[in-house]
Amino acid sequence: MTPDDMAARPQRGHARERGRPRHPDIDAAIVAAALELLAEVGYAGFTIAGVARRAGVSKPTVYRRWAQKSQLVVEAMATQMPRETGVRIGSVAEQLLDYATRLSVTLTHTPLGRVLPGLVAAMETDPQLATSYRTLIIEPTRRLWRDAVERGMAAGELLPDTDVEFVLDALAGPLYVRVLITGAPADPDAPRLAVQLVLARYGMAPASGVPRHPYRTANAGATP
C-alpha cells in the first residue's frame, strides 16, 4: 500500500477527511513515470497500469488524480513546454527566435513529438482532451509569443498593422507540419527561417539581421 493510499484511508474512530491535499512527491513521481513511459512506447502503448508500476503506486492512486490516461498525458506534456524565463533577449526578432527554437527542441528532444500525432487523433473524439490540450499546451505558448510580438509593435520593430495571430501561426506552423504531417526530420534552421519570413513581411528593418541561434550548435540536443 502506498503512503497516498494510507493517507486516503479513514482512521478507526475518525470520519474520513474531505479535500485532503494531494502529496506533491507522488504527483511528481507519476508525472516523471508518465514521461519515461511515453518516451519508450508513445501514446498508443501508454497505460495507467504501466505508469503506476513505474511510479511505485497503485492504479487507484493515479486515477484519483487523472481519471483518463489522456488527461495525464496532456499534463505531463505541459511540463515539457517552453516557459517564460523572465529574460528579454535583445530585439523582438531575437526573442521570437529564442521561443521558436525552444519549441523546436521540445518537439524533437522530448516525448512530445512522438506522442503528439496520437494525442491529436484522440482529440477528434474526446472534446475534454481537446480543451485540456489547448488550455495547457497551446494557449500558454501562444500567449508567450503574442506578448513578444506586441512588444515589438510597441517598440517600432514591427509594423503597427502586424497580424499577430498570423505571425504566431507562421512561426509554429513549420515545426508542427513536420511532426504531424510530413514526418520529415526537423530542420534546425527552421526557426530562424520562419522569423526571417515574418520580418520580411512585418519588420521595420531588414530581416537578414536575424542571427543564428546558440541552440543551433551549442544546445542542439538540450531540453528547454
trRosetta pair geometry for C-beta under 8 A, 3 or more apart (Angstrom, degrees):
i j d omega theta_ij theta_ji phi_ij phi_ji
1 5 4.7 -119 -171 84 89 132
1 6 5.7 103 133 -56 118 88
1 58 7.5 -18 -134 -35 50 130
2 5 4.6 101 54 4 77 100
2 6 7.1 -141 97 -3 44 86
2 26 7.2 94 161 -117 133 130
2 56 7.3 131 -104 130 111 74
2 57 4.7 23 -81 -131 159 74
2 58 5.8 -139 -3 -3 117 90
2 61 5.5 0 51 -69 151 152
3 6 5.6 -56 -148 38 34 112
3 7 6.2 35 154 -21 67 105
3 23 6.7 83 105 -76 111 172
3 26 7.2 -149 70 -63 100 124
4 7 5.7 -53 -147 35 32 111
4 8 6.4 28 154 -20 64 109
4 22 7.7 11 -134 -154 119 69
4 23 5.3 -127 -91 18 95 129
4 26 4.9 50 -54 -88 132 171
4 57 6.5 13 34 -139 129 121
4 61 4.9 94 86 -132 135 116
4 64 7.9 -172 152 54 125 143
5 8 5.7 -61 -150 36 31 110
5 9 6.7 38 152 -32 65 100
5 57 8.0 159 -29 -161 101 84
5 58 5.9 51 -61 17 133 133
5 60 7.1 81 -101 81 104 115
5 61 6.1 -78 -56 -71 87 105
6 9 5.9 -48 -152 19 34 113
7 20 6.5 178 148 153 106 149
7 23 6.9 133 24 -47 159 119
8 20 6.9 -167 -102 60 62 145
8 64 7.4 -109 -101 -102 155 168
10 14 6.4 -163 -177 86 84 78
10 15 6.8 -62 -143 178 123 24
10 16 3.9 -76 -84 -75 108 85
11 14 4.4 22 72 41 96 121
17 20 5.0 89 99 -63 114 101
22 26 7.1 -118 172 68 88 110
22 27 5.7 76 136 -54 123 117
22 64 8.0 168 -107 117 109 110
22 65 6.4 85 -129 -99 146 107
23 26 4.2 64 84 11 108 111
23 27 6.8 180 90 -13 55 84
24 27 5.3 -52 -148 36 39 116
24 28 6.2 38 155 -20 70 105
25 28 5.7 -54 -148 37 31 111
25 29 6.3 33 152 -21 64 106
26 29 5.6 -52 -146 35 33 112
26 30 6.4 34 155 -20 65 104
26 55 7.6 81 -162 163 67 124
26 57 6.2 89 -155 -84 106 144
26 61 6.7 -98 178 174 134 124
27 30 6.0 -59 -153 35 28 109
27 31 6.4 23 154 -15 65 108
27 65 6.6 169 -109 -134 84 154
28 31 5.8 -56 -146 39 31 109
28 32 6.2 31 156 -19 66 108
29 32 5.8 -54 -145 38 29 110
29 33 6.2 29 155 -18 64 108
29 55 4.5 116 137 -155 97 97
29 56 6.9 -59 165 44 142 95
29 57 7.0 126 101 -25 126 119
30 33 5.7 -56 -147 38 29 111
30 34 6.3 34 152 -24 64 106
30 51 6.2 52 -158 162 77 115
30 52 8.0 -2 -120 -92 95 51
30 55 4.8 17 -92 -113 53 163
30 57 6.6 -40 -78 29 98 143
30 61 7.7 -155 -77 123 130 101
30 62 5.8 158 -136 -110 132 88
30 65 6.8 123 79 63 168 153
30 66 8.0 177 148 5 140 121
30 72 7.3 -89 150 -147 111 121
31 34 5.5 -52 -148 33 32 115
31 35 6.5 32 154 -19 64 103
31 72 7.9 -154 -100 -169 62 86
31 75 7.0 -92 -110 118 108 97
31 76 5.0 173 -151 -108 78 85
31 79 6.2 75 174 -8 134 155
32 35 5.9 -53 -151 34 32 110
32 36 6.5 31 152 -18 64 106
32 55 7.4 128 66 -104 84 93
33 36 5.7 -55 -148 37 33 111
33 37 6.2 29 156 -17 67 108
33 51 4.9 119 115 -157 115 69
33 52 8.0 138 122 -49 156 12
33 54 3.8 148 -151 101 114 112
33 55 3.8 -100 -16 -59 153 87
34 37 5.9 -59 -146 39 28 108
34 38 6.2 30 156 -21 65 108
34 46 7.6 49 -154 -156 77 122
34 51 5.1 12 -80 -121 73 124
34 72 5.5 -146 -113 152 149 108
34 73 6.8 -156 179 -95 123 50
34 76 4.1 -122 105 -86 130 156
35 38 5.8 -53 -144 36 29 112
35 39 6.5 31 156 -21 62 106
35 76 5.3 -164 -62 178 79 117
35 79 7.5 -78 -70 69 131 123
35 80 7.3 141 -123 -55 123 120
35 110 7.9 -52 -158 -171 110 95
35 111 5.8 -178 -160 12 68 138
36 39 5.9 -57 -154 33 29 112
36 40 6.6 18 153 -13 63 111
36 54 6.3 -163 75 175 127 150
37 40 5.8 -64 -151 40 33 107
37 41 6.0 -27 174 28 73 108
37 45 8.0 -142 168 108 92 91
37 46 5.8 112 126 -123 113 82
37 50 5.3 124 -135 128 144 119
37 51 5.8 -102 5 -82 154 71
37 54 6.1 -157 -55 -1 110 160
38 41 7.2 -82 -125 57 20 70
38 42 6.7 44 -165 -122 59 16
38 43 7.0 21 -136 -72 93 54
38 46 5.8 11 -91 -90 70 129
38 73 6.7 125 -91 -132 132 93
38 76 6.9 161 -14 111 144 141
38 77 7.8 -145 175 -71 174 89
38 111 4.0 87 112 172 110 152
38 114 7.1 147 156 82 84 112
38 115 5.1 -15 -170 -69 118 131
39 110 7.9 -89 -90 -179 106 47
39 111 4.2 -102 -73 -81 70 109
39 114 7.0 108 -127 43 42 145
40 45 7.8 -93 104 94 79 133
41 44 7.5 -119 150 72 87 67
41 45 3.1 -104 165 90 117 129
41 46 6.0 162 89 -62 110 59
41 50 7.5 -39 28 164 152 169
42 45 5.6 78 59 25 76 97
42 46 6.9 -116 105 -31 38 96
42 114 5.2 -112 -103 150 87 105
42 115 6.0 174 -154 -92 60 61
42 118 6.2 113 161 -6 102 145
43 46 5.5 -49 -149 10 32 123
43 73 6.5 54 -121 -140 93 156
43 114 7.9 176 -17 125 81 75
43 115 4.6 110 -52 -149 97 77
43 117 7.7 -156 21 73 132 65
43 118 3.1 -171 64 89 136 140
43 119 5.6 -157 -97 -50 153 72
43 122 7.3 -133 162 -17 140 131
44 118 5.5 -136 -43 -119 77 147
45 50 7.9 43 145 -20 79 167
46 50 6.8 -130 -157 59 44 134
46 51 7.6 36 -173 -46 85 104
46 69 6.0 150 118 176 103 131
46 73 6.4 83 124 -84 162 119
46 115 7.8 33 -32 -122 144 112
47 50 4.4 99 62 3 88 102
47 51 7.0 -152 96 -4 50 83
47 69 6.7 -72 -136 -100 30 145
48 51 5.6 -54 -150 37 37 113
48 52 6.2 39 152 -23 68 105
48 59 5.8 82 129 -142 109 93
48 62 5.2 169 -166 106 101 143
48 63 6.6 49 -173 -64 152 85
48 66 7.8 -165 -111 88 113 107
48 69 5.4 -125 -50 -83 87 95
48 72 7.3 125 -100 11 86 156
49 52 5.7 -53 -147 35 30 112
49 53 6.5 31 156 -18 64 104
49 59 5.9 -20 -95 -89 63 119
50 53 5.9 -53 -149 34 31 110
50 54 6.4 23 157 -13 64 110
51 54 5.9 -64 -149 41 29 107
51 55 5.9 15 160 -9 68 115
51 62 5.9 108 97 -115 119 152
51 72 6.9 -37 -81 149 175 155
52 55 6.1 -64 -139 45 25 102
52 57 5.4 -100 -149 80 75 73
52 58 6.0 -10 -164 162 129 15
52 59 4.7 -72 -55 -77 164 56
52 61 6.9 128 -126 56 103 100
52 62 5.2 -106 -76 -17 95 132
53 56 7.7 26 176 -69 28 36
55 62 7.5 125 47 -75 145 109
57 61 4.1 -97 164 75 119 149
57 62 6.4 133 98 -44 121 84
58 61 4.7 110 59 -5 75 101
58 62 7.6 -143 99 0 48 82
59 62 5.7 -56 -155 36 41 108
59 63 6.1 33 152 -16 73 110
60 63 5.4 -58 -137 44 36 109
60 64 6.2 46 160 -30 68 99
61 64 6.1 -49 -153 23 26 112
61 65 7.4 9 152 -5 56 107
62 65 6.2 -74 -165 41 36 102
62 66 6.2 -39 167 46 76 95
62 72 7.1 1 -177 -89 105 148
63 66 6.9 -82 -123 73 30 55
63 67 6.3 54 -165 -118 74 41
65 72 7.7 78 103 -94 99 99
66 69 7.4 80 131 -103 122 24
66 71 4.7 -174 -156 91 97 107
66 72 3.9 98 143 -63 171 91
66 75 7.0 -137 -94 23 127 135
67 71 6.4 48 48 25 70 147
68 71 4.9 96 64 1 84 100
68 72 7.4 -154 96 -1 48 85
68 126 8.0 -177 142 -152 160 141
68 128 7.9 106 31 94 147 129
68 129 7.6 -91 102 -73 140 102
69 72 5.6 -57 -154 39 41 111
69 73 6.1 43 150 -24 72 105
70 73 5.6 -53 -148 34 32 114
70 74 6.5 32 155 -19 65 103
70 119 7.3 134 -143 -134 89 80
70 122 5.8 -156 -109 135 129 145
70 126 6.0 33 96 132 176 165
70 128 8.0 114 94 93 129 93
70 129 4.3 -44 148 -106 139 125
70 132 7.7 129 131 59 94 139
71 74 5.9 -51 -148 34 32 109
71 75 6.4 24 157 -12 65 107
71 128 7.6 -31 -75 130 104 110
71 129 7.0 -119 -67 -102 62 76
71 132 6.0 -110 -121 -145 74 177
72 75 6.0 -60 -147 42 30 105
72 76 6.0 30 156 -19 66 110
73 76 5.8 -58 -146 39 27 110
73 77 6.1 26 157 -17 65 110
73 115 6.5 -167 -171 -179 119 141
73 119 6.3 -157 127 -100 134 115
74 77 5.8 -58 -146 39 28 110
74 78 6.3 37 153 -30 64 103
74 119 7.3 134 -79 -152 79 130
74 129 6.7 178 -43 -154 136 75
74 132 4.7 94 112 126 166 115
74 133 5.3 -114 -123 -83 124 66
74 136 5.7 104 155 61 104 139
74 137 6.7 -113 -161 -27 86 118
75 78 5.5 -44 -147 25 33 118
75 79 7.3 40 153 -24 58 95
75 132 7.7 -55 -51 174 77 123
75 136 6.5 -74 -96 -175 54 164
76 79 6.1 -51 -166 21 36 111
76 80 7.7 27 143 -14 62 104
77 80 5.7 -60 -163 32 45 112
77 81 7.2 57 145 -38 70 94
77 111 7.3 -110 -101 88 84 96
77 112 5.2 108 -148 -102 104 93
77 115 6.5 -135 -86 82 127 142
77 119 7.6 -5 -29 -85 163 166
77 137 6.2 -7 113 -90 110 130
78 81 5.8 -38 -157 6 43 117
78 136 4.2 -62 -91 156 140 110
78 137 5.4 -119 -95 -74 79 77
78 140 7.8 87 -154 25 100 142
80 106 5.7 136 144 -151 95 105
80 110 4.4 150 -168 167 139 158
80 111 7.2 -160 -52 45 167 78
80 112 5.5 -161 93 -40 140 118
80 223 7.3 -74 -149 -167 91 113
81 103 7.9 6 -153 -112 76 77
81 106 6.2 59 -119 -155 42 160
81 112 7.7 101 -73 -85 71 156
81 137 5.8 173 -63 -138 146 72
81 140 6.7 107 114 84 145 123
81 141 6.1 -103 -176 -64 127 107
82 99 6.5 161 111 -147 149 63
82 102 3.8 88 -96 128 145 127
82 103 5.8 -88 7 -66 129 63
82 106 6.0 -120 -32 -38 87 137
82 141 7.0 79 60 -114 89 94
82 144 7.5 -151 106 95 96 168
82 224 4.7 -21 -95 121 89 152
83 140 7.4 -28 -112 155 75 129
83 144 7.6 -159 -152 -85 35 147
84 144 5.7 -160 -66 -120 88 112
88 95 6.5 -33 -158 -92 66 123
89 94 4.7 -126 124 127 98 108
89 95 5.0 154 57 -86 89 63
89 98 5.0 99 36 -29 157 149
90 93 7.9 -44 109 63 107 75
90 94 4.0 31 71 49 115 152
90 95 7.1 -159 68 -41 65 78
91 94 4.9 100 54 9 74 98
91 95 7.0 -133 101 -3 41 88
91 152 7.7 61 170 -113 74 102
91 157 6.0 158 -166 -132 97 151
92 95 5.4 -54 -145 38 36 114
92 96 6.1 34 157 -17 69 106
92 148 6.0 139 -147 166 85 86
92 149 7.0 95 -170 -110 128 35
92 151 6.3 174 -96 91 108 91
92 152 3.0 39 -92 -89 167 117
92 155 6.9 173 -37 52 116 129
92 157 4.6 158 16 95 122 146
92 158 6.3 -72 86 -29 160 107
93 96 6.0 -56 -145 40 27 106
93 97 6.2 30 153 -21 62 109
93 152 7.9 102 -37 -117 56 138
93 157 7.3 -133 -23 169 85 131
93 195 5.7 109 -158 169 79 124
93 199 5.9 16 -102 -73 116 136
93 203 7.3 28 -73 -111 116 127
93 207 7.7 170 -120 -138 138 66
93 209 7.2 96 84 92 164 91
93 210 5.2 -123 169 -102 126 88
94 97 5.5 -53 -145 36 31 115
94 98 6.4 37 154 -23 63 103
94 210 7.8 177 -73 -141 57 68
94 211 6.8 21 -103 31 95 107
95 98 5.7 -53 -153 32 31 113
95 99 6.6 27 152 -15 64 105
95 148 4.7 -164 122 -147 127 127
95 151 7.8 0 62 72 165 131
95 152 7.8 -157 50 -58 125 109
96 99 5.7 -53 -147 38 35 110
96 100 6.0 31 157 -16 69 109
96 145 6.8 70 -124 -144 83 90
96 148 5.7 162 -71 127 77 140
96 149 7.3 64 -84 -71 122 75
96 152 7.8 -16 -34 -41 118 146
96 171 6.4 -108 -178 -116 109 146
96 195 5.2 145 104 -114 114 112
96 198 7.2 -84 138 67 161 155
97 100 5.9 -56 -140 41 28 107
97 101 6.0 27 160 -19 64 111
97 191 5.8 109 -151 142 63 109
97 192 6.1 35 -134 -97 114 63
97 195 4.9 -40 -76 -39 83 163
97 210 6.2 153 -71 -166 137 106
97 211 7.4 153 102 62 172 73
97 213 5.2 -168 152 -75 111 116
98 101 6.0 -60 -145 38 24 108
98 102 6.4 24 158 -18 62 108
98 213 6.7 162 -87 -134 51 124
99 102 5.9 -58 -150 36 28 109
99 103 6.5 27 153 -17 64 105
99 141 8.0 137 -179 -163 111 82
99 144 6.3 171 -131 124 133 114
99 145 5.5 161 138 -91 157 87
99 148 6.6 -146 -18 -4 147 160
99 171 7.6 27 96 158 107 144
100 103 5.7 -54 -151 36 33 111
100 104 6.4 37 150 -22 65 105
100 171 5.0 -114 -92 -178 121 105
100 172 7.3 -142 -121 -77 86 56
100 175 7.3 -170 -167 -39 84 136
100 190 7.9 -131 155 111 117 80
100 191 3.6 153 117 -141 111 104
100 194 6.0 -163 -158 71 157 130
100 195 6.4 -155 20 -50 152 102
101 104 5.4 -50 -148 34 35 115
101 105 6.4 37 152 -19 66 102
101 191 4.4 -148 -69 60 67 172
101 192 7.9 35 -71 -45 107 74
101 213 4.6 -136 -67 118 160 169
101 215 4.6 148 159 47 130 142
101 216 7.5 -78 -134 -53 134 72
102 105 5.6 -50 -148 35 34 112
102 106 6.4 39 151 -22 64 104
102 215 7.3 -168 -71 -63 55 161
102 224 4.1 76 -158 -98 99 153
103 106 5.5 -53 -150 34 34 115
103 107 6.3 29 155 -16 67 106
103 141 6.7 81 -97 -150 123 132
103 172 6.5 -62 135 -116 162 89
103 175 6.0 76 119 136 109 174
103 191 7.7 142 54 -95 92 120
104 107 5.9 -58 -147 38 30 107
104 108 6.2 3 161 1 65 116
104 175 5.4 -124 -93 -118 76 125
104 186 6.2 139 -170 -175 96 134
104 188 7.1 129 144 -129 142 50
104 190 6.4 156 -108 68 138 109
104 191 5.3 -107 -21 -45 139 116
104 215 7.9 137 71 118 111 143
105 108 6.2 -74 -141 50 26 96
105 109 5.3 -29 -180 28 70 121
105 110 7.9 65 133 -12 67 96
105 215 6.1 -96 -56 -172 130 140
105 219 7.3 -13 -109 128 148 99
105 220 7.7 -163 -108 -165 101 33
105 222 6.3 -12 -166 77 143 68
105 223 6.8 171 144 -121 110 30
105 224 5.4 120 83 -34 126 98
106 109 7.1 -67 -105 54 14 78
106 110 5.2 -24 -160 21 58 126
106 112 5.8 9 154 39 88 143
106 113 7.8 151 125 -40 56 92
106 223 7.3 76 -100 -151 60 69
106 224 5.7 -50 -60 24 94 116
107 110 7.6 -18 -63 45 11 88
107 112 5.9 -80 -109 94 47 111
107 113 4.4 94 177 -77 60 103
107 116 7.5 -10 -137 -20 90 150
107 175 5.7 141 21 170 161 109
107 176 7.6 -129 -118 -86 152 53
107 179 5.4 -95 -175 -68 121 141
107 186 6.9 143 99 -93 106 140
108 113 5.7 60 -83 -41 31 158
108 186 4.5 -75 -84 6 135 157
109 221 5.8 153 -119 -161 140 52
109 222 7.0 89 113 80 163 22
109 223 5.6 -143 116 -82 112 70
110 113 7.1 120 69 0 62 87
110 223 5.7 93 -70 -128 101 108
111 114 5.5 -66 -162 46 59 108
111 115 5.4 45 147 -17 90 116
112 115 5.9 -69 -141 45 27 103
112 116 5.8 44 163 -49 68 104
113 116 6.0 -38 -140 7 24 119
113 179 5.1 -119 -144 -127 84 119
115 118 6.1 -73 -168 49 52 104
115 119 5.5 48 144 -27 86 116
116 119 5.5 -62 -140 39 31 113
116 120 6.1 30 164 -20 69 106
116 176 8.0 -129 159 -139 152 84
116 179 5.6 21 71 150 144 127
116 180 6.4 -85 124 -78 116 90
117 120 6.0 -56 -147 35 27 108
117 121 6.5 27 156 -18 63 107
117 179 7.2 -153 -51 149 88 79
117 180 5.8 160 -92 -124 79 63
118 121 5.6 -54 -149 36 33 113
118 122 6.4 32 154 -19 66 106
119 122 5.8 -56 -150 36 31 110
119 123 6.7 42 149 -32 63 100
119 129 7.6 -151 -168 167 79 123
119 133 6.7 142 157 -104 116 138
120 123 5.5 -45 -154 19 35 119
120 124 7.8 50 149 -30 57 88
120 180 6.3 23 19 -128 164 122
121 124 6.2 -39 -173 6 41 114
122 125 6.7 -74 -166 48 46 88
122 126 5.4 -3 154 18 83 127
122 129 5.8 -45 121 113 103 165
123 126 6.0 -82 -123 61 30 86
123 129 5.3 -133 -103 103 66 106
123 130 4.0 103 -163 -83 101 86
123 133 6.1 -59 -95 18 130 149
124 130 8.0 104 -55 -68 21 124
126 129 3.7 38 113 15 120 118
126 130 6.5 156 95 -18 67 82
127 130 5.4 -53 -147 35 36 115
127 131 6.3 37 155 -20 68 103
128 131 5.8 -52 -149 35 32 111
128 132 6.4 30 153 -17 65 106
129 132 5.7 -57 -147 38 32 110
129 133 6.1 33 155 -22 67 107
130 133 5.8 -53 -146 35 28 111
130 134 6.4 21 159 -13 63 108
131 134 6.1 -60 -148 40 28 105
131 135 6.0 22 158 -16 66 115
132 135 5.8 -61 -140 42 27 108
132 136 5.7 -2 172 3 68 118
133 136 6.7 -67 -130 48 18 91
133 137 5.4 -33 -172 31 60 120
133 138 6.7 51 137 -11 73 104
134 137 7.2 -61 -102 55 13 80
134 138 4.6 -36 -140 42 54 126
134 139 5.9 66 156 -30 68 98
135 138 7.8 29 -8 48 16 85
135 139 5.7 -12 -135 18 31 133
136 139 7.7 52 -2 39 13 97
136 140 7.1 -10 -178 -5 30 119
137 140 7.1 -78 -159 35 11 101
137 141 6.9 -1 160 -8 53 116
138 141 6.2 -74 -159 40 29 107
138 142 6.1 16 159 -12 70 114
139 142 5.8 -59 -140 42 31 107
139 143 6.0 35 160 -24 67 107
140 143 5.7 -54 -144 35 29 113
140 144 6.4 33 156 -22 63 105
141 144 5.8 -55 -153 32 31 113
141 145 6.5 20 154 -9 65 108
141 172 7.4 91 136 -93 130 143
142 145 5.8 -58 -144 44 34 107
142 146 5.8 40 155 -27 68 108
142 168 5.3 54 -137 -167 89 148
142 172 8.0 -65 -85 -17 81 151
143 146 5.6 -51 -139 35 28 114
143 147 6.5 34 158 -23 61 102
144 147 6.1 -55 -157 29 26 111
144 148 7.0 22 149 -15 60 106
145 148 5.6 -55 -155 35 37 112
145 149 6.4 36 151 -18 69 104
145 167 7.8 -165 150 114 112 97
145 168 5.2 124 105 -115 133 95
145 171 6.5 -169 -156 70 146 150
145 172 7.7 -117 -33 -41 170 111
146 149 5.8 -54 -149 36 34 110
146 150 6.2 29 155 -15 67 108
146 164 5.8 62 -137 169 85 123
146 168 6.3 -17 -70 -69 78 132
147 150 5.9 -58 -146 40 29 108
147 151 6.4 33 153 -21 64 104
148 151 5.7 -52 -149 34 31 112
148 152 6.5 32 151 -20 63 104
149 152 5.6 -55 -154 35 33 113
149 153 6.6 34 149 -19 65 102
149 158 6.6 -16 -165 19 71 169
149 162 6.6 -151 176 123 108 141
149 164 5.1 141 111 -134 143 90
149 167 5.3 132 -115 91 145 149
149 168 7.2 -94 -22 -56 148 84
150 153 5.5 -47 -147 34 37 113
150 154 6.4 37 153 -18 66 105
150 164 6.7 12 -63 -112 82 137
151 154 5.7 -56 -147 39 33 111
151 155 6.1 23 156 -13 67 112
152 155 5.8 -61 -141 44 29 105
152 157 4.2 -81 -162 71 84 111
152 158 4.2 63 125 -5 108 112
152 162 7.8 23 94 3 107 170
153 156 7.9 45 178 -65 28 22
153 157 7.6 -81 -60 56 22 70
153 158 4.7 -54 -78 74 63 105
153 159 7.4 -27 -121 83 87 31
153 160 6.1 104 -166 -115 101 44
153 162 5.5 -131 -87 28 115 127
153 164 7.9 -62 -31 -79 141 103
156 204 5.9 -31 159 15 70 170
157 203 7.0 -36 161 -144 70 74
157 204 5.7 -144 -162 31 25 111
157 205 7.1 -44 -148 8 71 107
158 162 4.7 6 151 -53 119 149
158 202 4.9 14 -158 142 95 106
158 203 6.2 -54 -107 -104 62 42
158 204 6.5 -137 -86 -17 11 93
159 162 5.1 138 68 -53 78 82
159 202 4.9 -118 22 -159 102 71
159 203 7.6 -17 -22 19 85 5
159 204 6.5 151 -63 -65 60 83
162 167 6.3 12 170 -39 109 135
162 202 4.4 71 -112 -156 99 137
163 166 3.8 30 112 21 118 120
163 167 6.5 157 90 -22 66 83
163 202 7.6 -134 28 -81 67 136
164 167 5.7 -55 -153 31 32 113
164 168 6.7 30 153 -18 66 102
165 168 5.7 -50 -151 33 36 112
165 169 6.5 37 150 -17 65 104
166 169 5.5 -55 -150 38 35 112
166 170 6.1 35 153 -22 68 108
167 170 5.6 -55 -145 36 30 112
167 171 6.4 27 157 -19 64 107
167 198 5.3 73 -139 -137 91 123
167 202 6.7 -51 -85 20 120 157
168 171 6.0 -57 -148 35 29 108
168 172 6.4 1 165 5 65 112
169 172 6.6 -73 -141 50 24 91
169 173 5.2 39 166 -46 66 116
170 173 6.0 -36 -122 18 20 120
170 194 6.1 160 142 -167 78 96
170 197 6.3 -137 171 100 126 119
170 198 5.6 148 99 -78 136 95
171 191 7.6 35 -165 -140 84 70
171 194 5.0 119 -126 143 50 130
171 195 6.9 44 -114 -74 100 65
171 198 6.5 0 -65 -49 92 140
172 175 5.6 -68 -165 40 51 113
172 176 6.0 34 150 -14 85 112
173 176 6.1 -68 -146 41 29 102
173 177 6.1 35 161 -30 69 106
173 194 7.9 162 51 -128 82 130
174 177 5.7 -48 -143 26 31 117
174 178 7.1 26 163 -15 61 101
174 187 7.9 -50 153 46 120 115
174 190 5.1 -159 120 -171 130 121
174 193 7.7 -35 60 84 175 108
174 194 5.6 -147 22 -77 132 121
175 178 6.7 -64 -165 32 28 103
175 179 6.9 16 149 -9 63 112
175 186 7.3 23 -139 -132 73 105
175 190 6.3 147 -75 117 73 140
175 191 7.5 30 -66 -72 117 79
176 179 5.6 -61 -148 42 40 109
176 180 5.5 5 167 5 78 119
177 180 6.6 -73 -132 52 19 89
177 181 5.0 -40 -166 38 63 121
177 182 6.1 35 145 1 84 104
178 181 7.3 -47 -79 53 13 78
178 182 5.3 -43 -120 58 51 106
178 183 7.0 -162 -179 -17 59 4
178 184 5.0 -82 -138 61 99 82
178 185 7.4 -37 -176 95 133 15
178 186 5.8 142 107 -93 152 59
178 187 7.6 179 -61 1 159 83
178 190 8.0 -112 -10 -76 140 166
179 183 7.9 46 -155 -96 16 42
179 186 7.9 19 -61 -78 83 99
186 190 7.0 -99 -176 8 76 135
187 190 4.2 108 79 -42 99 99
187 193 7.8 -10 115 17 131 134
188 215 7.9 -150 -164 117 104 89
188 216 5.6 123 149 -136 116 71
188 220 6.2 -24 -121 -132 144 108
189 192 5.4 -57 -168 43 66 112
189 193 5.8 64 137 -23 87 107
189 212 7.9 -47 -119 -127 87 94
189 216 7.1 50 -87 -128 63 119
190 193 5.7 -60 -142 41 32 110
190 194 6.1 34 160 -23 68 107
191 194 5.8 -56 -146 35 29 111
191 195 6.5 27 157 -17 64 105
191 213 6.6 -9 90 -4 129 145
192 195 5.9 -56 -151 36 31 109
192 196 6.4 35 151 -21 64 106
192 210 5.7 154 -161 129 84 123
192 211 7.9 -102 -125 97 119 34
192 212 6.2 -24 -89 -115 156 53
192 213 6.3 -152 -66 -12 103 97
192 216 7.5 8 -30 -76 130 132
193 196 5.5 -52 -149 34 34 115
193 197 6.6 37 152 -21 65 102
194 197 5.7 -51 -152 32 33 112
194 198 6.6 34 151 -18 64 103
195 198 5.6 -52 -151 35 36 113
195 199 6.3 30 154 -15 68 107
195 207 7.6 170 125 -159 70 104
195 210 5.2 149 103 -134 118 150
196 199 5.8 -59 -145 41 31 107
196 200 6.2 38 153 -29 65 104
196 207 4.5 109 -154 157 67 123
196 208 7.5 52 -135 -87 112 35
196 210 5.2 -124 -74 22 83 145
197 200 5.6 -49 -147 27 31 115
197 201 6.9 16 157 -7 61 105
197 207 7.6 110 -37 -165 14 161
198 201 6.3 -71 -160 42 30 101
198 202 6.0 -36 170 36 70 109
198 203 7.2 94 117 -42 67 96
198 207 7.8 148 70 -119 55 128
199 202 6.7 -81 -121 63 27 69
199 203 3.3 28 -163 -38 75 138
199 205 7.5 -37 -173 72 117 67
199 206 7.8 58 140 147 120 27
199 207 3.5 145 94 -104 115 98
199 210 6.7 179 11 -50 151 118
200 203 6.8 22 -39 21 17 111
200 207 4.6 -54 -59 -12 70 150
203 206 7.4 6 110 133 134 2
203 207 5.5 149 25 -73 154 83
205 209 6.7 -22 127 24 116 136
206 209 6.0 101 89 -12 87 97
207 210 6.1 -10 176 -17 69 110
212 216 5.0 -68 171 27 98 160
212 217 7.7 50 138 -15 123 104
213 216 5.0 124 67 -25 72 97
214 217 7.0 -75 -166 47 45 82
214 218 5.1 -19 171 30 87 122
214 219 6.5 49 125 12 85 105
215 218 6.9 -76 -107 60 23 78
215 219 4.5 -58 -125 71 65 101
215 220 6.4 119 164 -82 67 44
215 222 7.0 -113 -134 44 93 111
216 220 6.8 11 172 -81 20 95
217 220 6.6 -19 -137 -38 11 107
219 222 3.8 -37 -172 8 97 130
